[in-house]
Amino acid sequence: MSGFSLSSEPFTLERDCSAVMVPQGETVSLPAGQIGYITQALGGSFTVYVEGNLFRIAGADADALGKEPPVPIQLAADASDADVEKLVWQQLRTVFDPEIPINVVELGLVYDVSLEHVEPDQRKVYVKMTLTAPGCGMGDILIDDARTKLELIPTVTEADVDLVFDPPWSHSMMSDAAKLETGML
């Protein structure tokens, strides 16, 4: 699969930048001055094509690409558990497999979400999710991305994201929008 397309946006890295190889999941450092193409900018992270390889760059490193980092999440001081759970689902919708332009919720990879109060104004989030294939090289990256994004929610002090394979994932778990996007509808 070629990562470059006519709609890809060229870039030159403005500083050294940490990146994750796709689909291997290996973390590397791309040097300042590196030239490439942004092929996907979804969920606050970027998939880039550099010298024949795909890499994922986190939103926190958006400035290296000349882009703005994601806006911090805000939560009302009197937010209820329902308000926080709504933000949890919104954040999970910002987790994308770098190879598939569909978020993990629409792909049907999130099986369960629950919240627990650990202090009056602090919560722990529990998520059970799976992968499209058990051997997916990006599995740990997706789990870490989900955990990191959930812990950005005010009052969430910890996110426990468990990787499960029961029930096994199938394309029937995808939303109709995801099936349409992938041509499976």
C-alpha positions as CSV (number, residue, x, y, z in Angstrom):
1,M,0.0,0.0,0.0
2,S,1.4,3.4,-1.0
3,G,0.9,6.1,1.7
4,F,1.1,9.0,-0.8
5,S,-1.9,10.3,-2.7
6,L,-2.6,13.5,-4.6
7,S,-4.5,14.7,-1.6
8,S,-1.5,14.3,0.7
9,E,-0.1,17.5,2.2
10,P,3.7,18.0,2.0
11,F,5.6,18.9,5.2
12,T,9.1,19.5,6.4
13,L,9.7,18.7,10.1
14,E,10.5,21.9,12.1
15,R,12.2,19.9,14.9
16,D,13.1,16.4,15.8
17,C,10.0,14.4,16.4
18,S,9.0,11.1,17.9
19,A,6.9,8.9,15.6
20,V,5.5,5.3,15.6
21,M,6.1,3.1,12.5
22,V,2.9,1.7,11.0
23,P,2.1,-1.1,11.3
24,Q,5.1,-2.4,13.2
25,G,4.5,-0.1,16.2
26,E,8.2,0.7,16.7
27,T,8.9,4.2,18.1
28,V,11.6,6.1,16.1
29,S,12.8,9.7,16.0
30,L,12.4,11.6,12.7
31,P,15.0,14.4,12.4
32,A,14.3,18.1,11.9
33,G,14.3,18.9,8.2
34,Q,12.7,15.5,7.2
35,I,10.4,15.9,4.2
36,G,7.3,13.8,3.8
37,Y,3.5,13.9,3.3
38,I,0.6,14.1,5.8
39,T,-1.7,11.4,4.6
40,Q,-4.3,11.4,7.4
41,A,-5.0,13.9,10.2
42,L,-7.7,12.4,12.3
43,G,-8.4,12.4,16.1
44,G,-5.6,14.9,16.8
45,S,-2.8,12.7,15.5
46,F,-1.3,12.4,12.0
47,T,-0.3,9.6,9.7
48,V,2.7,10.7,7.6
49,Y,4.5,9.1,4.6
50,V,8.3,9.4,4.7
51,E,10.7,7.6,2.4
52,G,8.3,4.8,1.6
53,N,7.1,4.2,5.2
54,L,4.1,5.3,7.2
55,F,4.4,6.8,10.7
56,R,2.0,8.1,13.3
57,I,2.8,11.4,15.0
58,A,0.9,12.3,18.1
59,G,-1.1,15.5,18.3
60,A,1.2,16.8,21.1
61,D,3.9,17.0,18.3
62,A,1.7,18.8,15.8
63,D,4.0,21.9,16.0
64,A,6.8,19.8,14.4
65,L,4.5,19.5,11.3
66,G,3.6,23.2,11.4
67,K,0.1,22.3,12.8
68,E,-1.8,23.4,15.9
69,P,-2.0,20.9,18.8
70,P,-5.5,19.7,19.9
71,V,-7.5,22.1,22.1
72,P,-7.6,21.0,25.8
73,I,-10.8,19.3,26.9
74,Q,-13.1,21.4,29.2
75,L,-15.6,20.1,31.7
76,A,-18.1,22.0,33.8
77,A,-17.3,22.1,37.5
78,D,-20.7,20.5,38.3
79,A,-20.4,17.8,35.6
80,S,-22.3,14.6,36.2
81,D,-21.1,11.1,35.5
82,A,-23.3,11.2,32.4
83,D,-21.4,14.3,31.2
84,V,-18.1,12.6,31.8
85,E,-19.2,9.4,30.1
86,K,-20.3,11.5,27.1
87,L,-16.8,13.0,27.0
88,V,-15.3,9.5,27.3
89,W,-17.2,8.3,24.1
90,Q,-16.2,11.6,22.4
91,Q,-12.5,10.9,23.2
92,L,-12.7,7.3,22.1
93,R,-14.1,8.6,18.7
94,T,-10.7,10.4,18.3
95,V,-8.8,7.1,18.4
96,F,-7.9,6.0,14.9
97,D,-6.0,3.1,13.5
98,P,-3.4,4.9,11.3
99,E,-4.2,2.7,8.4
100,I,-8.0,3.0,8.6
101,P,-9.7,6.4,8.5
102,I,-12.4,5.2,10.9
103,N,-12.4,5.6,14.7
104,V,-12.4,2.7,17.1
105,V,-16.0,3.3,18.2
106,E,-17.4,3.3,14.6
107,L,-15.3,0.2,13.9
108,G,-17.1,-1.6,16.7
109,L,-13.9,-2.1,18.7
110,V,-15.1,-0.7,22.0
111,Y,-17.1,-3.3,23.9
112,D,-17.7,-1.6,27.2
113,V,-17.2,1.7,29.1
114,S,-17.8,2.3,32.8
115,L,-16.8,4.9,35.4
116,E,-15.9,4.7,39.1
117,H,-15.5,7.5,41.7
118,V,-12.1,7.2,43.4
119,E,-12.6,10.5,45.2
120,P,-15.5,12.9,45.2
121,D,-14.0,14.9,42.2
122,Q,-11.9,12.1,40.7
123,R,-12.9,9.2,38.4
124,K,-11.4,6.1,37.0
125,V,-12.6,5.0,33.6
126,Y,-12.7,1.3,32.5
127,V,-12.8,0.4,28.8
128,K,-12.9,-3.0,27.2
129,M,-11.9,-2.9,23.5
130,T,-10.6,-5.3,20.9
131,L,-8.7,-5.1,17.6
132,T,-9.7,-6.0,14.0
133,A,-7.1,-8.7,14.1
134,P,-5.3,-10.3,17.2
135,G,-1.9,-9.8,15.6
136,C,-2.3,-6.1,14.8
137,G,1.0,-4.4,15.2
138,M,-0.7,-1.2,16.2
139,G,-2.6,-2.8,19.1
140,D,-0.5,-1.4,21.9
141,I,-0.4,2.0,20.2
142,L,-4.2,2.1,20.0
143,I,-4.6,1.1,23.6
144,D,-2.1,3.7,24.7
145,D,-3.7,6.3,22.5
146,A,-7.1,5.6,24.1
147,R,-5.7,5.6,27.6
148,T,-3.8,8.9,27.0
149,K,-6.8,10.6,25.5
150,L,-9.2,9.5,28.3
151,E,-6.8,10.8,30.9
152,L,-7.0,14.2,29.3
153,I,-10.6,14.5,30.5
154,P,-10.8,16.7,33.6
155,T,-11.6,14.6,36.8
156,V,-10.4,11.4,35.1
157,T,-7.3,10.4,37.1
158,E,-6.8,6.9,35.5
159,A,-8.0,5.0,32.5
160,D,-7.8,1.3,32.5
161,V,-8.1,0.1,28.9
162,D,-8.3,-3.7,28.6
163,L,-7.6,-5.5,25.4
164,V,-10.1,-8.4,25.0
165,F,-10.8,-10.9,22.2
166,D,-14.1,-12.3,23.3
167,P,-16.3,-11.9,21.5
168,P,-14.1,-12.0,18.4
169,W,-14.5,-8.8,16.3
170,S,-16.2,-9.1,12.9
171,H,-17.2,-6.4,10.4
172,S,-20.8,-6.9,11.5
173,M,-19.9,-4.9,14.6
174,M,-19.1,-1.8,12.5
175,S,-21.5,1.1,12.4
176,D,-23.4,1.5,9.1
177,A,-21.3,4.7,8.5
178,A,-18.1,2.7,8.9
179,K,-19.4,-0.1,6.6
180,L,-20.2,2.6,4.0
181,E,-16.8,4.2,4.3
182,T,-15.0,0.9,3.8
183,G,-17.4,-0.4,1.1
184,M,-18.7,-3.2,3.3
185,L,-22.4,-2.1,3.2
